[in-house]
Amino acid sequence: MARPVSKRWVKIEQVLERLYRKYNHRDLIKPDPLQFVYRYSVPSDMEIVALLAASLAYGRVQQIQKSLTDLFERMGESPYAFVQGFDKAKRERLNGFEHRFTTGEDISDLLALLKKVLKRYGNIQSFFVEGYSPNDKNIIPALTRFCDSLYAIYSKQHSGKVSRGLKFLLAGPAGGSACKRLNLFLRWMVRKDDVDLGLWKSVDKAKLIVPVDVHIGRLSRILGLYSRKTVSLSAAVEITESFAEIEPADPVKYDFALSRIGITEGCNGKYDLRCEGCEIFDFCHS
């Protein structure tokens, strides 16, 4: 059902467009982990880097940047070649890596899986689209199949079990996750503008789900885009459906720009003098 047109909703559309024009520029990507993907020019490297950068996009921004710098230094000039040739020696090269809950062993387990994917499919996109259907309402079924397929490959070699660390890195919908990090990866891969890469041509951007973190959750609630009190996959779907009322063909368009209010402008939901210059100030105090 279409959202009833109201003055408030028209105002929301105008605010989101202003934010998009203001923030959606490549030179404003830092400190987003997407900055690491743009350090590479070969699509095969960029795809691997994007999945790893998105998978580790949790915790403090400074720590994420430090951890990703460490990881990609260990992987050398071509992350794709590193994964293709992943072996015991390369696993040892990741010893000592740590990012909050994630260890070098967890990253190694993921890279060992990706090596199998690359050997059979050539790239991650081809593996992902095997479980993707244009007839699905959104990307969630394909994302579920993607994670479940990787779990299955891993469990075959590990007595039917999947490690806790790998499940955290590949937190799929079936486990109840909001899938913020994997939806972030998909946004980077599928959308194409001055920020997002658009490397994947086989997935419709209209199917994407907003990668909801604390910033997007709080700001979306202020704008009235969803009513839930907790950040969940259901909340992400509700927020996405609200965005789709404005841009049905590209519902994740405003994610990067809106999140800048929290990430670069320091919004934490509490008033300070900077608030009065914020594009959504009137919504906070209406």
For each residue, the residues with C-beta under 8 A, 3 or more apart:
1:
2: 245
3: 9 242 245
4: 9
5: 9 10
6: 9 10
7: 10 11
8: 11 12 224
9: 3 4 5 6 12 13 245
10: 5 6 7 13 14
11: 7 8 14 15 282
12: 8 9 15 16 223 224 225 246 283
13: 9 10 16 17 246
14: 10 11 17 18
15: 11 12 18 19 223 279 280 283
16: 12 13 19 20 246 254 257 258
17: 13 14 20 21
18: 14 15 21 22 279
19: 15 16 22 23 254 257 258 260 261 279
20: 16 17 23 24 253 254 257
21: 17 18 24
22: 18 19 257 279
23: 19 20 28 256 257 260 264
24: 20 21 28 193 194 195 256 257
25: 28 194 195
26: 29 38 194 195
27:
28: 23 24 25 260 264
29: 26 32 34 35 38 195
30: 35
31: 35 61 62 65 263 264
32: 29 35 256 263
33: 36 53 54 56 57 64 65 68
34: 29 37 38 50 53 188 195 196
35: 29 30 31 32 38 39
36: 33 39 49 53 68 69 72
37: 34 40 46 49 50 53 188 197
38: 26 29 34 35
39: 35 36 49 72
40: 37 45 46 49 79
41: 45 46
42: 45 46 78 80
43: 46 47 199
44: 47 48 80 123
45: 40 41 42 48 49 78 79 80
46: 37 40 41 42 43 49 50 197 199
47: 43 44 50 51 80 123 124 125 189 199
48: 44 45 51 52 79 80 83 114 124
49: 36 37 39 40 45 46 52 53 72 79
50: 34 37 46 47 53 54 185 188 189 197
51: 47 48 54 55 114 124 185
52: 48 49 55 56 68 71 72 79 107 110
53: 33 34 36 37 49 50 56 57 68
54: 33 50 51 57 181 182 184 185 188
55: 51 52 102 110 169 170 181 182 185
56: 33 52 53 64 67 68 71 99 102
57: 33 53 54 64 180 181 184
58: 64 100 181
59: 63 64 99 100
60: 63 64
61: 31 64 65 263
62: 31 65 66
63: 59 60 66 67 99 100
64: 33 56 57 58 59 60 61 67 68 99
65: 31 33 61 62 68 69
66: 62 63 69 70
67: 56 63 64 70 71 97 98 99
68: 33 36 52 53 56 64 65 71 72
69: 36 65 66 72 73
70: 66 67 73 74 97
71: 52 56 67 68 74 75 94 97 99 107
72: 36 39 49 52 68 69 75 79
73: 69 70
74: 70 71 93 94 97
75: 71 72 79 82
76: 79 81 82
77: 81
78: 42 45 81 82
79: 40 45 48 49 52 72 75 76 82 83
80: 42 44 45 47 48 83 84 118
81: 76 77 78 84 85
82: 75 76 78 79 85 86 90 111
83: 48 79 80 86 111 114 115 118
84: 80 81 115 118 119
85: 81 82 90
86: 82 83 90 91 108 111 112 114 115
87: 90 91
88: 91 92
89: 92 93
90: 82 85 86 87 93 94 108 111
91: 86 87 88 94 95 108 112
92: 88 89 95
93: 74 89 90
94: 71 74 90 91 97 104 105 107 108 111
95: 91 92 104
96: 104
97: 67 70 71 74 94 103 104 107
98: 67 102 103 104
99: 56 59 63 64 67 71 102
100: 58 59 63
101: 165 168
102: 55 56 98 99 106 107 165 168 169
103: 97 98 106 107 165
104: 94 95 96 97 98 107 108
105: 94 108 109 165
106: 102 103 109 110 163 165 166 168 169
107: 52 71 94 97 102 103 104 110 111 169
108: 86 90 91 94 104 105 111 112
109: 105 106 112 113 154 163 165 166
110: 52 55 106 107 113 114 166 169 170
111: 82 83 86 90 94 107 108 114 115
112: 86 91 108 109 115 116
113: 109 110 116 117 150 153 154 166
114: 48 51 83 86 110 111 117 118 124
115: 83 84 86 111 112 118 119
116: 112 113 119 120 153
117: 113 114 120 121 124 127 150
118: 80 83 84 114 115 121 122 123 124
119: 84 115 116
120: 116 117 127
121: 117 118 124 126 127 130
122: 118 126
123: 44 47 118 126 127
124: 47 48 51 114 117 118 121 127 128
125: 47 128 129 189 199 200 202 203
126: 121 122 123 129 130
127: 117 120 121 123 124 130 146 149
128: 124 125 131 132 142 146 200 203
129: 125 126 132 142 202 203
130: 121 126 127 145 149
131: 128 141 142 144 145 146 149
132: 128 129 136 139 142 145 202 203
133: 136 141 142
134: 204 207
135:
136: 132 133 139 140 141 142 207
137: 140 207
138: 141 207 208 209 237 240
139: 132 136 142 143 183 186 203 207 208 209
140: 136 137 143 144 173 179 209 233 237
141: 131 133 136 138 144 145
142: 128 129 131 132 133 136 139 145 146 203 207
143: 139 140 146 147 172 173 179 182 183 186
144: 131 140 141 147 148 172 173 174
145: 130 131 132 141 142 148 149
146: 127 128 131 142 143 149 150 172 182
147: 143 144 150 151 170 171 172 173 174 182
148: 144 145 151 152 172 174
149: 127 130 131 145 146 152 153
150: 113 117 146 147 153 154 170
151: 147 148 154 155 162 166 167 170 172
152: 148 149 155 156
153: 113 116 149 150 156 157
154: 109 113 150 151 157 158 162 163 166
155: 151 152 158 159 160 161 162
156: 152 153 160
157: 153 154
158: 154 155 161 162 163
159: 155
160: 155 156
161: 155 158
162: 151 154 155 158 166 167
163: 106 109 154 158 166 167
164: 167 168
165: 101 102 103 105 106 109 168 169
166: 106 109 110 113 151 154 162 163 169 170
167: 151 162 163 164 170 171 175
168: 101 102 106 164 165 171
169: 55 102 106 107 110 165 166
170: 55 110 147 150 151 166 167 182
171: 147 167 168 175 177 179 181 182
172: 143 144 146 147 148 151 175 177 179 182
173: 140 143 144 147 176 177 179 233
174: 144 147 148
175: 167 171 172
176: 173 232 233
177: 171 172 173 180 233
178: 212 231 232 233 235 236
179: 140 143 171 172 173 182 183 209 211 233 236
180: 57 177 183 184 211 212 213 231 236
181: 54 55 57 58 171 184 185 211
182: 54 55 143 146 147 170 171 172 179 185 186 211
183: 139 143 179 180 186 187 208 209 210 211 212 236
184: 54 57 180 181 187 188 211
185: 50 51 54 55 181 182 188 189
186: 139 143 182 183 189 190 203 208 209
187: 183 184 190 191 196 208 211 252 255 256
188: 34 37 50 54 184 185 191 196 197
189: 47 50 125 185 186 197 198 199 200 203
190: 186 187 196 198 200 203 204 205 208
191: 187 188 196 197 198 205 208 250 252 253
192: 196 197 198
193: 24 196 198 253
194: 24 25 26
195: 24 25 26 29 34 256
196: 34 187 188 190 191 192 193 256
197: 37 46 50 188 189 191 192
198: 189 190 191 192 193 201
199: 43 46 47 125 189
200: 125 128 189 190 203
201: 198
202: 125 129 132
203: 125 128 129 132 139 142 186 189 190 200 207 208
204: 134 190 207
205: 190 191 208 249 250 252
206: 244 248 249 250 251
207: 134 136 137 138 139 142 203 204
208: 138 139 183 186 187 190 191 203 205 240 251 252
209: 138 139 140 179 183 186 233 236 237 240 252
210: 183 216 220 236 239 240 243 251 252 255
211: 179 180 181 182 183 184 187 216 236 252 255
212: 178 180 183 216 217 220 231 235 236 239
213: 180 216 217 231 259
214: 217 218 231 262
215: 218 219 258 259 261 262 263 267
216: 210 211 212 213 219 220 239 255 258 259 262
217: 212 213 214 220 221 231 235 239
218: 214 215 221 222 262 267 269
219: 215 216 222 223 258 259 261 262 267 280
220: 210 212 216 217 223 225 226 239 242 258
221: 217 218 224 225 226 227
222: 218 219 280 283 284
223: 12 15 219 220 280 283
224: 8 12 221 283
225: 12 220 221 238 239 242 243
226: 220 221 235 238 239 242
227: 221 238
228: 231 232 234 235 238
229:
230: 235
231: 178 180 212 213 214 217 228 235 236
232: 176 178 228 235 236
233: 140 173 176 177 178 179 209 236 237
234: 228 237 238
235: 178 212 217 226 228 230 231 232 238 239
236: 178 179 180 183 209 210 211 212 231 232 233 239 240
237: 138 140 209 233 234 240 241
238: 225 226 227 228 234 235 241 242
239: 210 212 216 217 220 225 226 235 236 242 243
240: 138 208 209 210 236 237 243 244 251 252
241: 237 238 244 245 251
242: 3 220 225 226 238 239 245
243: 210 225 239 240 246 247 251 252 253 254
244: 206 240 241 247 248 251
245: 2 3 9 241 242 248
246: 12 13 16 243 254
247: 243 244 250 251 253 254
248: 206 244 245 251
249: 205 206
250: 191 205 206 247 253
251: 206 208 210 240 241 243 244 247 248
252: 187 191 205 208 209 210 211 240 243 255
253: 20 191 193 243 247 250
254: 16 19 20 243 246 247 257 258
255: 187 210 211 216 252 258 259
256: 23 24 32 187 195 196 259 260
257: 16 19 20 22 23 24 254 260
258: 16 19 215 216 219 220 254 255 261
259: 213 215 216 219 255 256 262 263
260: 19 23 28 256 257 263 264 265
261: 19 215 219 258 264 265 267 278 279 280
262: 214 215 216 218 219 259 265 266 267 268
263: 31 32 61 215 259 260
264: 23 28 31 260 261
265: 260 261 262 274 278
266: 262 274
267: 215 218 219 261 262 275 278
268: 262
269: 218
270:
271: 275 284
272: 275
273: 276
274: 265 266 277 278
275: 267 271 272 278 281 284
276: 273 281
277: 274 281
278: 261 265 267 274 275 281 284
279: 15 18 19 22 261
280: 15 219 222 223 261 283 284
281: 275 276 277 278 284 285
282: 11 285 286
283: 12 15 222 223 224 280 286
284: 222 271 275 278 280 281
285: 281 282
286: 282 283
